[in-house]
Every structure is written in C-alpha cells, then in structure tokens.
Amino acid sequence: MRYISTRGEAPALGFEDVLLTGLATDGGLYVPESLPHFDLEEIRSWRGLSYSELAFNVMYPFVDDAIPADDFRKMLDETYSVFAHKAVAPLVQLDTNEWVMELFRGPTLAFKDFALQLLGRLLDYVLEKRKQHVVIMGATSGDTGSAAIEGCRRCEHVDIFILHPYQRVSEVQRRQMTTVQGENIHNIAVRGNFDDCQRMVKESFGNQSFLGGKTQLAAVNSINWARIMAQIVYYFHASLALGGPDRSMAFSVPTGNFGDIFAGYLAKKMGLPISQLVIATNRNDILHRFMSGNKYEQHQLEHTLSPSMDIMVSSNFERLLFDLHGRDGLAVKTLLENAAKGPVSIEDYRWKHARKLFDSDAVDDKATCDTIREIYEQNEYLLDPHTAIGVRAARNCRRDQVVPMITLGTAHPAKFPDAVAESGVSVEPPLPAHMADLFEREERYTVLDNNIDGVQAFIAKHWKNA
Ligand SMILES: *Cc1c(COP(=O)(O)O)cnc(C)c1O
C-alpha cells in the first residue's frame, strides 16, 4: 500500500515511512492511495471473530508487505489483550434500538488507547528492523498524553517526552501520565498553558538541531495515519455484533479533530453498510457550522465540560476535504491556505455531497449535563461528558428507528468526575478496579520554565543514548 499527501506535492510513501512521519513535507496529511473494499459475503464470514482477529482482517491490507502476517497478528493479540474487557469494545444498550459502544476499557480509559497501544508496538517493530531510534515529543491537555505514554512504555527504541501545562490538567489525567514508570518515559510540566506547550513542540519539529543529528522526532497526534487505521476496526465490530452486514447501522461520534468519525467514513467506503454518521461537537463547533452553512471559519476557543473536544480547527478534516475535491491536492492546498486567513466555502455541489455523508449537531454544556442526568435516571448508567454529547446528537439527528443507533463511548466517566457532579447526578463514578490505586502510585515529573531552550536542553540530555 502506498500513501499520498492531501496537498499533492510530497512524495508517496510506504507504510513504514508514513508511520514515522508526521506531516507530509508539503504540509498535507497522508492517506492511502486506494482503499481496500470488502463485499458483504466476506464481511459476513467475519462473524464471531475475536476483536484482534477482526482487526487483522480490516487492517492488514493497509500494512501488507511492511510486516509479515504472523508478526502483525501477534502484535494485535498483545495490543488488545491489555483491555480490561473480553469483548474489547463492548456494547451497552440504552433503549430499544440504541447503544453505546464502550471504547474506554483500555489502560487510560479513553478510546485513544485503541490506536496508541498499537502505534507503540508498530513503531518499536519498525525501528528494531531499521536499527533506528526516535524521540516522541508531544503536548497534551489530557487524554492523548496518557494514552501515548501507556502505548510506548515498553518500547525499546522510543523515548517519549510529554509536555503538559503545570497545574492545569486534572489530577486523574496528570496521575495517569506521571505514575507510569519507565526509563524512556519523561513527563515535563511546563510553567505555562497548553498553547505554550504546543508551540514548543511545533518549533522543535521545525528545527531538530537540538538533538545533534543522533535521533529524530516522531509524532503521535491524530495526524498519524496508523491511528485512523486502528479506529476503523470497531465500526465493523459493532455492526457484526448487531446483525451487520445484513442490516445497516447508524453511528454518532463525539468529535474534535475529526479522527474518529473519519474512521467511520472509511469503514463505510470499505463496504460496511452504514446509513448515517453523526458529527457530534461541543460549543467548539466549526464542523457543525460548516455542515449547516458551508462556511469553514475559526472561532475563539471555548472551554467546555468536554475538554478533549475543545479545538478551533479540526486537523483530520483535511482528509475529508481531499475526497470531497476529487483527490485534487492543489485544490485542498489553496483552500486551506485561504482558511488560515479567514472563512472559506466550497462549491455548492461538493458541500451537498458532504451533507449526504454526515449529519451534525452541536451540544452545549447544559445539554451535556441534562443528557448525563437523563440517561442516569432512565438506565442508572453514567456517561462521561464526551459520550453524553454523542448520545444527545444521536437522539436529535436520528432518522430511522429501525436502524440501530450506536454512540461511540469515548471516555470513562471516572475521568471527568466534575462534569458528572455538575449534572446533578449524586453518585461519584468510581475508578475501575485496575486503576483503583491511582492516587497512591508514585508520580514522576519535572517542572520546567516556559522556555524552549530549557525544554530542548532537557530532552537532549535525557533520551536513552544521550
Ligand atoms: C480525543 C477525544 C475525542 C475527539 O476525538 P477526535 O478523533 O479528535 O475527533 C472525543 N472524546 C474523547 C474522550 C477524546 O479523548
């Protein structure tokens, strides 16, 4: 499989290189040159497979000659055996034909574990083969950092440095990062805010001379293709559990950077019968505004009860724009260069096509809380605020009661106890048993000033072979 850039000017790459590359050299994102397609008979033959067996069938066409089949199978077995539920992505019923797919049974209690547990293993495999080493540098306001650290904790050829804003992440989120022990794991608390952290990471990727040419930086944010690839699998898994592919399904997806929902769109293109895909946003609703009025326009960032969806622009949306423009990279490049300067629209027939592919809704904090309370009163089931947004959007946008509606449960409610409390539900969501001692575990992190030279010097000094 070869991968091409959404801006049409960077060289095509194979799977291994795409894994190790962040942005393409032309500023675009990598996408597969063509998608595998499965017919109904083939999908039907996957009924009853375990999660990791299914994952192999869905993902191997994207990997093919880069990794021998047996090695890839083994990697997937290991990846999905760390989840604290035998079904890996179990379904919970909310109403007659309405479901939540629980994607939070992994080590850090959010769906990002599905991709980052695999990404860590893929990176280490490829680096071992190439006798190379990388430094992962990332900024986090919460979920991505902990999932990336968990994913890389056993990697021999990877050092990971995660920057978080000092005293500005929740205690659960901080502890999920800082209590992971490992020589290759480095938590840096920056005396600044999330934007300061992100800016330092961006600048470091732009000029890596502080590493002295002895290693290179790698990215684990959702622009990495392997993350999208891993997220396609659970759409197939849910469908097969509920009678697919002989019935069509609807999915509602809490969305920030458009990664998870883009994976659903790909599942559909690969042959899975999906009749509705709902983009569920919080008040940071650039995607909902685009879907409603064909205007893509950046607004001020709003802080909400669903912080993992607090974004101003949606990086993976570029991958959809590429398809909407008939895979014309130069058209995408022009559009996004203009979008950086002000609001943009696309041609009406392209926008109408997007509207056929997706429905959308924006859910504010009050409606989020109402939904957490409503579902608790109806079912004694606690939603986290992100999942609540998905459920609310699913109910608002639903078109056909006969089609099962599945909301992606993106995080465990124990990760966001404040939102649960604010909703008026009086029970406190307990941490799952495998994390119950989180508050007793020893923490390890270094506090540094908001200064890029100091942060870079720290990294240069502390990676494995420094
Ligand atoms: C990252 C995240 C999201 C948003 O996912 P995208 O792929 O960026 O759209 C939603 N919910 C939770 C809990 C997350 O951690």
PDBQT file of the ligand as one rigid body, heavy atoms in Angstrom, charges set to zero:
ROOT
HETATM    1  C1  LIG A 501      -9.768  12.763  21.625  1.00  0.00    +0.000 C 
HETATM    2  C2  LIG A 501     -11.138  12.624  22.169  1.00  0.00    +0.000 A 
HETATM    3  C3  LIG A 501     -12.290  12.935  21.401  1.00  0.00    +0.000 A 
HETATM    4  C4  LIG A 501     -12.198  13.517  19.995  1.00  0.00    +0.000 C 
HETATM    5  O1  LIG A 501     -11.701  12.602  19.066  1.00  0.00    +0.000 OA
HETATM    6  P1  LIG A 501     -11.255  13.068  17.607  1.00  0.00    +0.000 P 
HETATM    7  O2  LIG A 501     -10.748  11.842  16.956  1.00  0.00    +0.000 OA
HETATM    8  O3  LIG A 501     -10.204  14.103  17.802  1.00  0.00    +0.000 OA
HETATM    9  O4  LIG A 501     -12.460  13.619  16.933  1.00  0.00    +0.000 OA
HETATM   10  C5  LIG A 501     -13.531  12.707  21.963  1.00  0.00    +0.000 A 
HETATM   11  N1  LIG A 501     -13.672  12.230  23.223  1.00  0.00    +0.000 NA
HETATM   12  C6  LIG A 501     -12.600  11.935  23.989  1.00  0.00    +0.000 A 
HETATM   13  C7  LIG A 501     -12.814  11.426  25.367  1.00  0.00    +0.000 C 
HETATM   14  C8  LIG A 501     -11.305  12.104  23.495  1.00  0.00    +0.000 A 
HETATM   15  O5  LIG A 501     -10.236  11.809  24.279  1.00  0.00    +0.000 OA
ENDROOT
TORSDOF 0
